[in-house]
Amino acid sequence: MTMKNKYRIIGFLILIFAFADSQAQQMAQTNLYLVNRYVMNPANAGDHNHLAAFLSHRQQWVGIEGAPRTSILSAHSLVGKNVGFGGTIISDKTDIFERLSVNLTYAYHIRLSKKIKHSLSLAVSGGFLQHKIDVADVKVATPGDIVLNPGKYSGFTFNVDAGLRYNIYGLEIGAACPQLLETKVKYKREVADQYYRLVRHYLFFGAYKINISKHNWFVEPSGVFRYFPYSKSQFDANLNFYYKDIAWVGGTYRYDAGYVVSAGLKVADQVSIAYAYEFSTTGIAAQSSGSHEAMLGFYLFSRKDKKQDEEIARLDESQMTILGMVDSLNNRVDSLYAMQEKAGKANPEQQKAIEESQRRLDLVEHQLKAFEGQLSDVSTEVDFMKMRLDTMVVKGSYKQVTRVVDVNTGKEKIESKPLEKGYYVVIESFRSFENAERYLKAFNERGEKAIVVHNVDRGWYYCYLKRFDDLKTALEAMEDTRENGFEDAWVHIYNEGK
């Protein structure tokens, strides 16, 4: 090997390191970050009410040799009321470069309001990163060059990421800073004076989830801005449509890069799948058939509210009691029919007894129908409770109160009328009418039909957001209301109206 060739190879490696250090985005890319937001921002660790685990693989620029391939395994969960833990393993390979990172995350969630979904989350991740360069297959004039003898150059370094997230109502704003400390991967071999330096990245995210139908469909516009100090920054504009938590479709426009279409489906209570296809609008599009990414999600060990568990147990007990009563009444009905069949042709005294038995039979059958109806109602309520939905049948006298202007005096006065029967979604309570009125003003200004209801017996004023004619629809609306920031929303079943 000539000295000239040796320097040429070393120069090539130095060029690679310089490129990685000053020109390229170093972080692994994913197009399904809206499904697994934790991999985008560590502050999302513990944002589910269960252990959430995701496995994804992305093949970029299919058809081009050495194109990026990324595999991600992540899991995170809420521990206690405020702390989230998580971990990620990311393998990212592009041509002769290979990068493996392992991180653990600690997140702390600060609830800024007990009444609505209003929180601030802070997080830090720490771990190690291994970077490899495989030069074994690099084509050079002198294949036996000593620089190529090791085959692979590798090194380790520590890495720290940080992130924060702010939520209010359906709005989410986040920021993350991967590779915060800008540590260096040093190589041993013949290029010991060279290194691969982690460059600090900056990521900003915003999203707003909007209910576009009564209770089933949502739309979420969102955007991501990625800033790289020594490279071209990147911006994504997303628009996703959701049907409950069952299915979704979405699209992404990536500035000066291309488009992404994606979709996801919950195939079982604890399993979901997602897929994204990206097609480039740059010159590489002519050489590639696009980029593919698939994801498998698992939702395990759902955390249950102790209050809800107690309510479910109470309803289950009520259900069993009513079932026992129904069985007893059925036995009485069978016994009375047997007495009639046995009597056959009866004398006047027997006929009188049969008539009495028939009267009792009619009464029992009426009771049976009543209990069967009650059983159906309780069974329905049990089903909804098991879906983590709360209802309350609150006794007392309720009046809908409004502020009106007296046509005679021109002065304002508070007018009340009986509350109509129905199922109401309740979001807040106050000691005074004025406070409740001020609270609902913003809702009514945007076209909502929110009302103030006065519990005459207790003296409290409640903010009723919506009214429905059946329990199922009301409970679905309550769930939507909670997702839009009112975590303490509940359903009042009111039967005393006129």
C-alpha positions as CSV (number, residue, x, y, z in Angstrom):
1,M,0.0,0.0,0.0
2,T,1.4,3.4,-1.0
3,M,1.5,6.3,1.5
4,K,-0.7,8.2,-1.0
5,N,-3.4,5.6,-0.8
6,K,-3.2,5.4,3.0
7,Y,-3.7,9.1,3.3
8,R,-6.6,8.8,0.8
9,I,-8.4,6.3,3.0
10,I,-7.8,8.2,6.2
11,G,-9.0,11.3,4.5
12,F,-12.1,9.5,3.4
13,L,-12.8,8.5,7.1
14,I,-12.1,12.0,8.3
15,L,-14.6,13.3,5.7
16,I,-17.2,10.9,7.0
17,F,-16.7,12.0,10.5
18,A,-16.8,15.7,9.5
19,F,-20.0,15.1,7.6
20,A,-21.7,13.4,10.5
21,D,-20.5,16.1,12.9
22,S,-21.5,19.2,10.8
23,Q,-24.0,18.4,8.1
24,A,-26.4,15.6,8.8
25,Q,-29.4,15.1,11.1
26,Q,-28.2,12.4,13.6
27,M,-31.5,11.4,15.2
28,A,-33.4,8.4,13.9
29,Q,-36.6,9.4,12.0
30,T,-40.1,8.0,12.6
31,N,-43.3,8.9,10.8
32,L,-45.6,7.4,13.5
33,Y,-44.5,9.7,16.3
34,L,-48.2,10.8,16.8
35,V,-49.0,7.2,17.9
36,N,-45.9,6.9,20.1
37,R,-45.3,10.4,21.3
38,Y,-42.9,9.2,24.0
39,V,-40.2,8.4,21.4
40,M,-40.5,12.0,20.2
41,N,-40.5,13.7,23.6
42,P,-39.5,12.0,27.0
43,A,-42.0,14.2,28.8
44,N,-44.8,12.0,27.3
45,A,-43.6,9.0,29.5
46,G,-46.6,8.0,31.6
47,D,-49.2,9.8,29.5
48,H,-51.3,6.7,29.2
49,N,-53.4,5.1,32.0
50,H,-51.6,1.8,31.5
51,L,-48.2,0.4,30.4
52,A,-47.8,1.3,26.8
53,A,-45.2,-0.6,24.7
54,F,-44.4,-0.1,21.0
55,L,-42.3,-1.9,18.4
56,S,-41.7,-0.3,15.1
57,H,-39.5,-0.7,12.0
58,R,-38.9,1.9,9.2
59,Q,-37.3,1.2,5.9
60,Q,-36.5,4.4,4.1
61,W,-36.0,4.9,0.4
62,V,-36.8,1.3,-0.6
63,G,-34.7,0.3,-3.7
64,I,-31.6,2.3,-2.7
65,E,-28.7,0.3,-1.4
66,G,-27.6,1.4,2.1
67,A,-30.7,3.4,2.7
68,P,-31.6,4.1,6.4
69,R,-33.3,1.3,8.4
70,T,-34.6,2.1,11.9
71,S,-36.0,-0.2,14.6
72,I,-37.5,1.1,17.8
73,L,-38.6,-0.7,21.0
74,S,-40.1,1.5,23.7
75,A,-42.3,1.2,26.8
76,H,-43.5,3.6,29.4
77,S,-46.0,3.8,32.3
78,L,-47.3,6.1,35.0
79,V,-46.1,5.1,38.5
80,G,-48.2,6.6,41.3
81,K,-50.0,9.8,40.6
82,N,-47.3,12.0,39.2
83,V,-44.3,10.0,38.0
84,G,-43.7,8.4,34.7
85,F,-41.0,5.9,33.8
86,G,-40.0,4.6,30.4
87,G,-37.2,3.2,28.3
88,T,-36.2,3.0,24.6
89,I,-33.9,0.9,22.5
90,I,-33.2,2.4,19.0
91,S,-31.2,0.8,16.2
92,D,-30.5,3.0,13.2
93,K,-28.3,2.0,10.3
94,T,-27.4,4.0,7.2
95,D,-25.0,2.4,4.8
96,I,-21.7,2.0,6.7
97,F,-22.9,3.9,9.8
98,E,-24.7,2.1,12.6
99,R,-26.0,3.6,15.8
100,L,-27.5,1.9,18.8
101,S,-28.9,3.9,21.8
102,V,-30.5,2.7,25.0
103,N,-32.2,5.3,27.3
104,L,-34.2,5.3,30.5
105,T,-36.6,8.2,31.3
106,Y,-37.9,9.8,34.4
107,A,-40.9,12.2,34.0
108,Y,-42.7,14.2,36.6
109,H,-46.3,15.4,35.8
110,I,-47.6,18.5,37.6
111,R,-51.4,18.9,37.7
112,L,-52.1,22.6,37.5
113,S,-55.8,22.3,38.1
114,K,-58.1,19.7,39.8
115,K,-61.1,20.7,37.7
116,I,-59.8,20.5,34.1
117,K,-57.0,18.8,32.2
118,H,-54.3,21.3,32.8
119,S,-50.8,20.0,33.4
120,L,-47.0,20.5,33.0
121,S,-44.7,17.6,32.5
122,L,-40.9,17.7,32.8
123,A,-38.6,14.8,31.9
124,V,-35.0,13.7,31.6
125,S,-33.6,10.6,29.8
126,G,-30.1,9.1,30.3
127,G,-28.3,6.2,28.7
128,F,-25.5,5.2,26.4
129,L,-24.9,5.4,22.7
130,Q,-22.8,3.2,20.5
131,H,-21.6,4.3,17.1
132,K,-20.0,2.0,14.5
133,I,-18.5,2.5,11.1
134,D,-18.2,-0.7,8.9
135,V,-15.5,-0.1,6.3
136,A,-15.0,-3.8,5.5
137,D,-16.9,-3.5,2.2
138,V,-15.6,-0.1,1.2
139,K,-14.2,-0.2,-2.4
140,V,-10.7,1.2,-2.6
141,A,-7.7,0.9,-4.9
142,T,-5.8,-1.1,-2.3
143,P,-8.2,-3.6,-0.5
144,G,-5.4,-4.7,1.9
145,D,-5.0,-1.2,3.3
146,I,-4.2,-1.3,7.0
147,V,-6.9,1.2,7.7
148,L,-9.5,-1.3,6.5
149,N,-8.1,-4.2,8.5
150,P,-10.2,-3.8,11.6
151,G,-13.3,-3.9,9.5
152,K,-15.3,-1.9,12.0
153,Y,-14.6,1.2,14.1
154,S,-16.8,1.7,17.2
155,G,-17.1,3.6,20.4
156,F,-19.4,4.5,23.2
157,T,-20.6,7.6,24.9
158,F,-23.2,8.7,27.4
159,N,-26.2,10.6,26.3
160,V,-28.8,12.8,28.0
161,D,-32.1,14.1,26.6
162,A,-34.6,16.5,28.1
163,G,-38.2,17.5,27.4
164,L,-41.3,19.3,28.6
165,R,-44.9,19.2,27.8
166,Y,-47.9,21.5,28.5
167,N,-51.5,20.5,28.3
168,I,-54.7,22.5,28.6
169,Y,-58.1,21.3,27.4
170,G,-57.3,19.6,24.0
171,L,-54.2,21.7,23.4
172,E,-50.7,20.0,23.7
173,I,-47.4,21.9,23.4
174,G,-44.1,20.2,23.8
175,A,-40.4,20.8,23.4
176,A,-37.5,18.4,23.5
177,C,-33.7,18.6,23.4
178,P,-32.1,15.4,22.4
179,Q,-28.3,14.9,22.9
180,L,-28.3,17.8,25.4
181,L,-24.7,17.4,26.5
182,E,-23.1,17.0,23.0
183,T,-20.8,14.2,24.2
184,K,-18.2,12.5,21.9
185,V,-17.8,9.0,20.6
186,K,-14.0,8.3,20.4
187,Y,-12.5,5.6,18.3
188,K,-9.5,3.5,19.1
189,R,-7.8,2.2,15.9
190,E,-5.8,4.3,13.5
191,V,-8.2,7.3,13.6
192,A,-7.9,7.8,17.3
193,D,-7.6,11.5,16.8
194,Q,-11.0,11.6,15.2
195,Y,-14.4,11.4,16.9
196,Y,-18.1,11.4,16.3
197,R,-19.7,14.2,18.2
198,L,-23.4,14.2,19.2
199,V,-24.9,17.5,18.2
200,R,-27.7,19.0,20.2
201,H,-31.1,19.0,18.5
202,Y,-34.2,21.0,19.2
203,L,-37.8,19.8,18.6
204,F,-41.0,21.7,19.1
205,F,-44.5,20.2,18.9
206,G,-48.0,21.5,19.0
207,A,-51.4,19.8,18.6
208,Y,-55.1,20.5,19.2
209,K,-57.7,17.8,19.3
210,I,-61.2,18.9,18.2
211,N,-64.5,17.0,18.5
212,I,-66.2,17.3,15.0
213,S,-69.2,15.1,15.6
214,K,-71.4,14.4,18.6
215,H,-69.2,11.9,20.3
216,N,-67.4,9.7,17.8
217,W,-65.1,11.7,15.4
218,F,-62.2,13.9,16.2
219,V,-59.7,15.8,14.1
220,E,-56.3,16.8,15.3
221,P,-54.1,19.3,13.4
222,S,-50.5,19.3,14.6
223,G,-47.1,20.4,13.7
224,V,-43.4,19.6,14.4
225,F,-40.4,21.8,14.0
226,R,-37.0,20.2,14.2
227,Y,-34.0,22.5,14.4
228,F,-30.5,21.2,13.7
229,P,-27.7,23.7,14.3
230,Y,-25.4,22.5,11.5
231,S,-28.0,21.3,9.0
232,K,-31.3,22.1,7.3
233,S,-34.2,22.4,9.7
234,Q,-37.4,20.5,9.1
235,F,-41.1,21.2,9.5
236,D,-44.0,18.7,9.5
237,A,-47.7,19.7,9.2
238,N,-50.1,16.9,10.2
239,L,-53.8,16.3,10.0
240,N,-55.3,13.2,11.7
241,F,-58.9,12.0,11.9
242,Y,-59.9,9.6,14.7
243,Y,-62.9,7.4,15.2
244,K,-63.1,7.1,19.0
245,D,-60.0,5.2,20.1
246,I,-60.6,2.5,17.5
247,A,-59.2,3.7,14.2
248,W,-57.5,6.7,12.6
249,V,-56.1,8.0,9.3
250,G,-53.8,10.9,8.7
251,G,-51.5,12.8,6.4
252,T,-48.3,14.7,6.8
253,Y,-46.6,17.3,4.7
254,R,-42.9,17.5,5.3
255,Y,-41.5,20.8,4.0
256,D,-39.1,20.4,1.1
257,A,-39.0,16.6,1.6
258,G,-42.3,14.8,0.8
259,Y,-45.6,13.5,2.0
260,V,-46.7,10.8,4.4
261,V,-50.0,8.9,4.6
262,S,-50.7,6.8,7.7
263,A,-53.4,4.8,9.4
264,G,-54.0,2.8,12.5
265,L,-56.4,0.3,14.0
266,K,-57.1,-1.1,17.4
267,V,-57.5,-4.8,16.7
268,A,-58.2,-5.7,20.4
269,D,-58.5,-4.0,23.7
270,Q,-54.8,-4.3,24.3
271,V,-53.3,-4.4,20.8
272,S,-53.1,-1.8,18.0
273,I,-51.4,-1.7,14.6
274,A,-50.2,1.3,12.5
275,Y,-48.6,1.9,9.1
276,A,-47.1,4.9,7.3
277,Y,-46.0,5.3,3.7
278,E,-43.8,8.2,2.8
279,F,-43.0,9.4,-0.8
280,S,-40.4,11.9,-1.5
281,T,-40.6,15.0,-3.7
282,T,-36.8,15.4,-4.0
283,G,-34.5,14.0,-6.6
284,I,-34.2,10.7,-4.8
285,A,-37.8,9.8,-5.7
286,A,-36.8,8.6,-9.1
287,Q,-34.5,6.0,-7.5
288,S,-36.8,4.9,-4.7
289,S,-40.2,3.3,-4.3
290,G,-40.9,5.3,-1.1
291,S,-40.4,4.6,2.6
292,H,-42.4,2.2,4.8
293,E,-43.0,2.1,8.5
294,A,-45.0,-0.4,10.6
295,M,-45.8,-0.3,14.3
296,L,-47.3,-2.8,16.8
297,G,-48.6,-1.3,20.1
298,F,-49.6,-3.0,23.4
299,Y,-51.6,-1.5,26.2
300,L,-51.2,-3.5,29.4
301,F,-52.0,-3.4,33.1
302,S,-54.7,-0.7,33.0
303,R,-54.7,1.4,36.2
304,K,-58.2,1.4,37.8
305,D,-59.7,4.0,40.0
306,K,-60.4,2.7,43.5
307,K,-63.7,4.6,43.6
308,Q,-64.8,3.0,40.3
309,D,-63.8,-0.4,41.4
310,E,-66.0,-0.1,44.5
311,E,-68.9,1.2,42.4
312,I,-68.6,-1.7,40.0
313,A,-68.5,-4.2,42.9
314,R,-71.7,-2.5,44.3
315,L,-73.5,-2.8,41.0
316,D,-72.4,-6.4,40.5
317,E,-73.8,-7.2,44.0
318,S,-77.1,-5.5,43.0
319,Q,-77.2,-7.4,39.8
320,M,-76.8,-10.7,41.6
321,T,-79.5,-9.8,44.1
322,I,-82.0,-9.0,41.4
323,L,-81.1,-12.2,39.5
324,G,-81.9,-14.1,42.7
325,M,-85.3,-12.4,43.0
326,V,-86.1,-13.1,39.4
327,D,-85.3,-16.8,39.9
328,S,-87.5,-16.9,43.0
329,L,-90.4,-15.3,41.1
330,N,-90.0,-17.7,38.2
331,N,-90.3,-20.6,40.6
332,R,-93.5,-19.1,42.1
333,V,-95.0,-18.7,38.6
334,D,-94.2,-22.3,37.7
335,S,-95.8,-23.5,41.0
336,L,-99.0,-21.6,40.3
337,Y,-99.3,-23.0,36.8
338,A,-98.8,-26.5,38.2
339,M,-101.7,-25.9,40.7
340,Q,-104.0,-24.9,37.8
341,E,-103.1,-28.0,35.7
342,K,-103.6,-30.3,38.7
343,A,-107.0,-28.9,39.6
344,G,-108.5,-29.8,36.2
345,K,-112.3,-29.5,36.3
346,A,-112.9,-27.7,39.6
347,N,-115.9,-27.4,41.9
348,P,-116.9,-23.8,43.0
349,E,-114.5,-23.8,45.9
350,Q,-111.6,-25.0,43.7
351,Q,-112.6,-22.5,41.1
352,K,-112.4,-19.8,43.6
353,A,-108.9,-20.9,44.7
354,I,-107.8,-21.0,41.0
355,E,-109.1,-17.5,40.4
356,E,-107.1,-16.3,43.5
357,S,-104.1,-18.1,42.2
358,Q,-104.6,-16.5,38.8
359,R,-104.7,-13.1,40.5
360,R,-101.6,-13.8,42.4
361,L,-100.0,-15.1,39.2
362,D,-100.8,-11.9,37.3
363,L,-99.3,-9.9,40.2
364,V,-96.1,-12.0,40.2
365,E,-95.7,-11.7,36.5
366,H,-96.1,-7.9,36.7
367,Q,-93.4,-7.9,39.5
368,L,-91.2,-10.2,37.3
369,K,-91.4,-7.8,34.4
370,A,-90.5,-4.9,36.7
371,F,-87.5,-6.7,38.1
372,E,-86.4,-7.8,34.6
373,G,-86.5,-4.1,33.5
374,Q,-84.5,-3.1,36.6
375,L,-82.0,-5.9,35.9
376,S,-81.5,-4.6,32.4
377,D,-80.9,-1.1,33.6
378,V,-78.4,-2.2,36.2
379,S,-76.6,-4.5,33.7
380,T,-76.3,-1.6,31.3
381,E,-74.8,0.6,34.1
382,V,-72.4,-2.2,35.1
383,D,-71.2,-2.4,31.5
384,F,-70.5,1.3,31.4
385,M,-68.9,1.4,34.8
386,K,-66.5,-1.3,33.6
387,M,-65.6,1.0,30.8
388,R,-64.5,3.5,33.5
389,L,-67.5,5.8,33.1
390,D,-69.1,7.4,36.1
391,T,-72.8,8.2,36.6
392,M,-74.6,9.6,39.6
393,V,-78.3,9.5,40.5
394,V,-78.4,12.6,42.7
395,K,-81.6,13.1,44.7
396,G,-83.0,16.5,45.5
397,S,-84.8,19.4,43.8
398,Y,-83.1,20.9,40.9
399,K,-83.9,24.1,39.0
400,Q,-82.4,25.6,35.9
401,V,-81.5,29.2,36.6
402,T,-80.9,32.1,34.2
403,R,-80.3,35.8,34.4
404,V,-83.1,37.8,32.6
405,V,-84.2,41.4,32.3
406,D,-87.6,42.3,33.8
407,V,-89.7,43.8,31.0
408,N,-91.5,46.0,33.6
409,T,-88.6,47.4,35.6
410,G,-85.8,46.9,33.1
411,K,-83.7,45.4,35.9
412,E,-81.9,42.1,35.9
413,K,-83.3,39.2,37.9
414,I,-82.6,35.5,38.3
415,E,-85.3,33.3,37.0
416,S,-85.7,29.5,37.7
417,K,-87.7,26.7,36.1
418,P,-87.9,22.9,36.8
419,L,-85.1,20.9,35.3
420,E,-86.2,18.7,32.5
421,K,-85.8,14.9,32.9
422,G,-82.8,13.4,31.2
423,Y,-79.1,12.6,31.3
424,Y,-76.8,15.5,31.8
425,V,-73.0,15.9,31.5
426,V,-71.8,18.0,34.5
427,I,-68.4,19.7,34.5
428,E,-68.2,22.0,37.5
429,S,-69.9,23.2,40.7
430,F,-69.9,26.5,42.6
431,R,-71.2,28.0,45.7
432,S,-72.6,31.1,44.0
433,F,-74.6,31.6,40.8
434,E,-72.4,34.5,39.7
435,N,-69.3,32.3,39.7
436,A,-71.1,29.5,37.8
437,E,-72.4,32.1,35.3
438,R,-68.9,33.5,34.7
439,Y,-67.5,30.1,34.2
440,L,-70.0,29.2,31.5
441,K,-69.8,32.5,29.6
442,A,-67.0,31.3,27.4
443,F,-68.9,28.2,26.4
444,N,-72.0,30.0,25.4
445,E,-70.0,32.6,23.4
446,R,-68.7,29.8,21.1
447,G,-72.2,28.4,20.6
448,E,-72.5,25.8,23.4
449,K,-75.8,25.4,25.2
450,A,-74.4,25.2,28.7
451,I,-76.7,26.0,31.6
452,V,-76.5,26.6,35.3
453,V,-78.5,24.3,37.6
454,H,-79.3,25.0,41.2
455,N,-79.6,22.2,43.7
456,V,-82.2,23.8,46.0
457,D,-81.6,21.4,48.9
458,R,-77.9,21.8,49.0
459,G,-77.5,25.3,47.7
460,W,-74.9,24.5,45.1
461,Y,-74.8,25.7,41.5
462,Y,-73.7,23.2,38.8
463,C,-72.5,23.7,35.3
464,Y,-74.4,21.3,32.9
465,L,-72.8,21.2,29.6
466,K,-75.1,18.9,27.6
467,R,-78.4,17.0,28.0
468,F,-79.3,13.6,26.4
469,D,-82.3,11.3,26.3
470,D,-80.4,8.0,26.9
471,L,-77.7,6.9,29.2
472,K,-75.4,5.4,26.5
473,T,-75.1,8.6,24.5
474,A,-74.6,10.7,27.7
475,L,-71.8,8.4,28.9
476,E,-70.1,8.6,25.5
477,A,-70.4,12.4,25.6
478,M,-68.9,12.4,29.1
479,E,-65.9,10.4,27.9
480,D,-65.4,12.9,25.1
481,T,-65.7,15.8,27.5
482,R,-63.0,14.3,29.7
483,E,-60.7,13.9,26.8
484,N,-61.2,17.6,26.0
485,G,-59.8,18.6,29.4
486,F,-62.7,18.1,31.9
487,E,-61.3,15.1,33.7
488,D,-63.9,15.3,36.5
489,A,-66.9,15.4,34.2
490,W,-69.8,13.0,35.3
491,V,-73.3,12.2,34.2
492,H,-76.3,13.2,36.4
493,I,-79.3,10.9,35.8
494,Y,-82.3,13.2,36.6
495,N,-85.8,11.7,36.9
496,E,-87.7,14.2,38.9
497,G,-88.3,16.8,36.3
498,K,-91.7,17.7,34.9
